[in-house]
Amino acid sequence: HPIPDFEERHFPNFVLPANKWGAGHRGIDLVVEKDQELTSPFEGEVHFVGKVVNRQILTLKSKSGLLASFEPFCSELTKGESVKINQPIGKQCEGDSSYEIHCEDCLHFSVRSEYGYLNPLLFVSGILPSVIVS
């Protein structure tokens, strides 16, 4: 988990849009404390670190090719740097004045594959497959 007490400190608010450009919430929100260090949810490497429009973003790439992004997020890591599971990777930071936060004391966490966005809870939580019962 990227934060301690993950199960009690996230909003499971993933909403897959109906189409590629549709409205939705392509991740979940993690409730974090000021200056709290987050850790890598998996082993991999830094795929991207830098500013996109009005906020800093960190994207990690897993060995299987999944991309996990955190925003607004500041990190001292550099592109291509290896990360180990549970390694400190950075912390929430403020976006520019034009950045609109959608929840207090939280940051956005998303996971995507070559096919699109996936629910991050499938990778860092106790979600189990659906079971049909009679």
C-alpha positions in Angstrom: 0.0 0.0 0.0 1.2 3.5 -0.7 0.1 4.8 2.7 -0.2 3.2 6.2 -3.8 2.4 7.2 -4.7 2.4 3.5 -8.0 0.6 4.0 -9.3 3.4 6.3 -7.7 6.3 4.4 -8.9 6.2 0.8 -12.1 7.1 -1.1 -13.0 4.1 -3.4 -14.4 6.5 -5.9 -13.2 5.0 -9.2 -15.7 5.7 -12.0 -14.7 4.4 -15.5 -16.0 6.8 -18.1 -18.4 5.5 -20.8 -15.9 6.4 -23.5 -12.2 7.4 -23.8 -12.9 11.2 -23.4 -16.0 10.9 -21.2 -16.5 12.2 -17.6 -15.4 9.9 -14.8 -12.9 9.5 -12.0 -10.0 7.5 -13.3 -8.6 6.6 -10.0 -9.1 6.9 -6.3 -8.2 9.5 -3.7 -5.8 8.8 -0.9 -6.2 10.8 2.4 -2.8 11.9 3.4 -1.3 14.0 6.2 0.8 17.1 5.5 4.4 16.0 4.6 3.5 12.3 4.7 5.9 10.2 2.6 4.2 7.7 0.3 5.8 4.4 -0.7 5.8 2.5 -4.0 3.0 0.0 -4.3 5.2 -2.3 -6.4 8.7 -2.9 -7.8 9.5 -1.1 -11.0 10.9 2.1 -12.3 10.1 5.8 -12.6 8.3 6.3 -15.9 7.6 10.0 -15.6 8.2 12.8 -13.0 7.4 16.4 -13.7 4.7 19.0 -14.3 1.7 18.4 -16.4 -0.4 21.6 -17.0 -0.7 22.9 -13.4 0.4 20.1 -11.1 3.4 17.8 -10.4 2.9 14.1 -11.2 4.9 10.9 -10.6 4.2 7.9 -12.7 5.8 4.5 -11.9 5.9 1.5 -14.3 5.6 -2.0 -12.9 7.6 -4.9 -14.3 4.4 -6.1 -16.0 3.9 -2.7 -17.7 1.2 -1.2 -15.5 1.5 2.6 -14.9 0.6 4.1 -11.5 0.3 7.8 -11.2 0.1 10.1 -8.2 -1.0 13.8 -8.4 -0.3 16.5 -7.2 2.9 14.8 -6.1 6.5 15.9 -5.6 9.4 13.5 -5.8 13.1 13.6 -5.9 13.2 10.5 -8.1 14.3 10.7 -11.7 13.0 9.1 -14.9 14.4 5.5 -15.3 15.3 5.2 -11.6 14.5 1.8 -10.1 12.0 1.6 -7.2 11.4 -1.3 -4.8 8.1 -2.1 -3.2 7.5 0.0 -0.1 10.3 2.4 -1.0 9.6 6.0 -0.2 8.8 7.8 -3.4 7.7 11.4 -2.4 4.7 13.3 -1.0 1.7 15.4 -1.9 2.4 18.9 -2.9 0.3 21.8 -4.0 -0.6 22.5 -7.6 -0.5 25.9 -9.2 -3.2 28.4 -8.3 -5.2 27.2 -11.3 -5.3 23.6 -10.1 -8.7 22.7 -8.7 -8.5 20.2 -5.8 -11.5 17.9 -5.5 -10.9 16.8 -2.0 -9.0 18.2 1.0 -5.8 16.5 2.3 -5.8 13.9 -0.5 -4.1 13.1 -3.7 -5.2 11.2 -6.8 -3.9 7.7 -7.5 -4.6 6.0 -10.8 -3.5 2.8 -12.5 -3.6 2.1 -16.3 -2.6 -0.6 -18.7 -2.2 -0.4 -22.5 -6.0 -0.9 -22.6 -6.9 2.0 -20.4 -7.5 2.9 -16.8 -8.1 0.2 -14.2 -9.5 0.4 -10.6 -6.4 0.8 -8.4 -8.1 -1.2 -5.7 -7.6 -4.3 -7.7 -3.9 -4.0 -7.1 -3.5 -2.6 -3.6 -6.6 -3.7 -1.7 -8.5 -6.7 -0.7 -11.0 -6.7 -3.6 -12.0 -10.2 -4.5 -13.5 -11.4 -7.8 -17.3 -11.4 -7.9 -19.0 -14.7 -7.0 -22.4 -15.7 -8.2 -24.5 -17.1 -5.4 -27.9 -18.8 -5.6 
